[in-house]
Amino acid sequence: MKTIENLEWRYATKQFDSSRKVIQEDLEMLKKAVLLSVSSYGLQLYKILIVEDKKLKERLRGASWNQNQITDSSHLFVFCNYTRVHPTDVDEFIRNVSEVRNVPIQDLEGYRNSMKDAIANKSEQETQNWLERQPYLALSNLLLACAELKIDACPMEGFISEEYNEILNLKEEGLNACVIAAVGYRSSEDKTQFQPKVRKSKERLFKHI
């Protein structure tokens, strides 16, 4: 599998070559891969900010425990979950399904109502947990796509979400910075790239029933 080869190649890059930039064509491919990610009900209740501006990345670095990947990477992907689910989010999705699949919208009423009922029956904490998990599905696609294009990436949770929200004005948009990924090209001086991967054995990780 080419996928296995790509996964063997990738690692969480600790030091980027700040002189190298991801070209627009490859960036569009990464965006397409993220766009095609799975999500609960297909609702895609998240938004991804792609930060390239140097001054903005400097500010975000201060909210990321001063980690160099923030500023040295080519682009910083900030995955943001919705903080609430509105009935209109489901309505918009249903309209999209109707248009793309050429299905009369009235034929989708049962599907619409079942989604709204399932979401409404979640507690506030359950809804929050659910929404915060969604961006990780999209992040996975980004990492796989990066590996295939031989673009390096470092997924990161080491940042202060509240400060990101303030710097990027996310609260006003009903968004919350959930997880980030620095994307670019590894520096030849990054010693981490030469370290063997450490993983559990298959016997410990998997259980056949």
QUIFENDA-V617432 format. One record per residue. RES is the residue in three letters. SS is DSSP state (a for helix, b for strand, c for the rest). PSI is psi in degrees with one decimal (none if undefined). Layout:
BEGIN
RES,SS,PSI / RES,SS,PSI
END
This chain:
BEGIN
MET,c,129.4 / LYS,a,-31.7 / THR,a,-43.7 / ILE,a,-43.0 / GLU,a,-42.5 / ASN,a,-39.9 / LEU,a,-33.7 / GLU,a,-33.6 / TRP,a,-40.1 / ARG,c,156.5 / TYR,c,166.3 / ALA,b,99.6 / THR,c,126.9 / LYS,c,-26.0 / GLN,c,119.0 / PHE,b,154.6 / ASP,c,103.6 / SER,c,-11.9 / SER,c,-12.3 / ARG,c,136.4 / LYS,c,146.2 / VAL,c,127.2 / ILE,c,157.8 / GLN,a,-39.2 / GLU,a,-43.3 / ASP,a,-35.7 / LEU,a,-39.4 / GLU,a,-35.3 / MET,a,-40.4 / LEU,a,-42.1 / LYS,a,-40.0 / LYS,a,-40.9 / ALA,a,-42.2 / VAL,a,-40.8 / LEU,a,-34.4 / LEU,c,7.6 / SER,c,153.1 / VAL,c,156.2 / SER,c,157.5 / SER,a,125.4 / TYR,a,0.4 / GLY,a,13.9 / LEU,c,-23.7 / GLN,c,60.7 / LEU,c,56.7 / TYR,b,167.5 / LYS,b,145.6 / ILE,b,120.8 / LEU,b,133.7 / ILE,b,108.4 / VAL,b,124.1 / GLU,c,-23.8 / ASP,c,124.7 / LYS,a,-43.1 / LYS,a,-38.4 / LEU,a,-38.9 / LYS,a,-33.8 / GLU,a,-41.8 / ARG,a,-40.5 / LEU,a,-31.0 / ARG,a,-38.3 / GLY,a,-24.6 / ALA,c,11.5 / SER,c,35.2 / TRP,c,31.5 / ASN,c,33.0 / GLN,c,131.3 / ASN,c,-22.4 / GLN,a,-29.9 / ILE,a,-45.5 / THR,a,-26.6 / ASP,a,-18.4 / SER,c,162.9 / SER,c,-48.2 / HIS,b,147.0 / LEU,b,118.0 / PHE,b,121.7 / VAL,b,111.3 / PHE,b,121.8 / CYS,b,128.1 / ASN,b,151.4 / TYR,b,144.9 / THR,c,-17.0 / ARG,c,157.0 / VAL,c,124.7 / HIS,c,147.9 / PRO,a,-30.7 / THR,a,-24.5 / ASP,a,-41.1 / VAL,a,-42.4 / ASP,a,-42.6 / GLU,a,-42.2 / PHE,a,-44.3 / ILE,a,-41.5 / ARG,a,-39.8 / ASN,a,-43.7 / VAL,a,-45.3 / SER,a,-44.2 / GLU,a,-46.1 / VAL,a,-40.3 / ARG,a,0.8 / ASN,c,48.8 / VAL,c,131.5 / PRO,c,132.9 / ILE,a,-29.2 / GLN,a,-23.6 / ASP,a,-10.8 / LEU,a,7.0 / GLU,a,-41.1 / GLY,a,-41.3 / TYR,a,-44.7 / ARG,a,-49.1 / ASN,a,-37.6 / SER,a,-38.3 / MET,a,-47.1 / LYS,a,-40.4 / ASP,a,-43.9 / ALA,a,-41.7 / ILE,a,-41.6 / ALA,a,-28.4 / ASN,c,-6.1 / LYS,c,144.6 / SER,c,167.9 / GLU,a,-41.4 / GLN,a,-40.3 / GLU,a,-40.7 / THR,a,-44.1 / GLN,a,-46.7 / ASN,a,-41.7 / TRP,a,-46.6 / LEU,a,-37.4 / GLU,a,-18.9 / ARG,a,-25.4 / GLN,a,-45.3 / PRO,a,-24.6 / TYR,a,-28.9 / LEU,a,-42.1 / ALA,a,-36.8 / LEU,a,-40.5 / SER,a,-43.2 / ASN,a,-39.0 / LEU,a,-45.8 / LEU,a,-40.0 / LEU,a,-42.2 / ALA,a,-41.1 / CYS,a,-45.7 / ALA,a,-39.4 / GLU,a,-35.7 / LEU,c,2.0 / LYS,c,43.7 / ILE,c,134.1 / ASP,b,155.8 / ALA,b,155.1 / CYS,b,103.9 / PRO,b,140.9 / MET,b,135.5 / GLU,c,-0.8 / GLY,c,70.1 / PHE,c,162.9 / ILE,c,104.9 / SER,a,-43.7 / GLU,a,-36.6 / GLU,a,-38.0 / TYR,a,-44.6 / ASN,a,-38.8 / GLU,a,-46.8 / ILE,a,-39.3 / LEU,c,4.7 / ASN,c,45.5 / LEU,c,-33.2 / LYS,a,-36.8 / GLU,a,-24.6 / GLU,a,5.1 / GLY,c,34.5 / LEU,b,160.1 / ASN,b,127.4 / ALA,b,118.6 / CYS,b,-47.3 / VAL,b,152.0 / ILE,b,163.2 / ALA,b,121.9 / ALA,b,135.4 / VAL,b,136.6 / GLY,b,-135.4 / TYR,c,135.2 / ARG,b,144.4 / SER,c,145.6 / SER,c,-17.5 / GLU,c,-2.5 / ASP,c,103.5 / LYS,a,-19.4 / THR,a,-30.5 / GLN,a,-20.3 / PHE,a,-2.1 / GLN,c,136.5 / PRO,c,148.0 / LYS,c,140.6 / VAL,c,115.5 / ARG,c,159.2 / LYS,c,157.5 / SER,c,157.2 / LYS,a,-32.2 / GLU,a,-33.2 / ARG,a,-30.7 / LEU,a,-35.4 / PHE,c,147.2 / LYS,c,117.8 / HIS,c,131.3 / ILE,c,none
END
